[in-house]
Amino acid sequence: MLLNVGFDNAVVAERIVAVVAVNSTPVRRMIDESRKAGTLIDATHGKKIRSVVVTDSSHCVLSALQAETLTGRLSGAHKQAERKTEGKTAK
C-alpha cells in the first residue's frame, strides 16, 4: 500500500515509522540532521511544511498536509489491506 503525502507523491505504508507535526524544536532538529545526512525528501512543492513522515530507513519525507490527514489516510489504507486479506482467506 502507498500513502499519498500530497502532490502525487507517495510513501510505502509498510515502511512508515511515524508521522509527526512540525510544531516543535526536536522535529525541526530532526529535519536539519536529515538534510545534512542526505536523507531528506521534500514533497511540499514549495508549500509550508506541516508534517514529516519518518521511514524505517531513517528518511524524512516533508509534506504540506497535516499530520492528522496523513494518519487518517494511513489508517484507511491499513483497513483496506485487512479487508483484502480477509477476502483472500475466506475463499
C-alpha positions, 0 to 999 in steps of 0.5 A: 500500500502507498500513502499519498503525502500530497502532490502525487507523491507517495510513501510505502505504508509498510515502511512508515515509522511515524508521522509527526507535526512540525510544531516543535524544536526536536522535529525541526532538529530532526529535519536539519540532521536529515538534510545534512545526512542526505536523507531528506525528501521534500514533497511540499512543492514549495508549500509550508511544511506541516508534517514529516513522515519518518521511514524505517530507513531513517528518511524524512519525507516533508509534506504540506498536509497535516499530520492528522490527514496523513494518519487518517489516510494511513489508517484507511489504507491499513483497513483496506489491506485487512479487508483484502486479506480477509477476502483472500482467506475466506475463499 
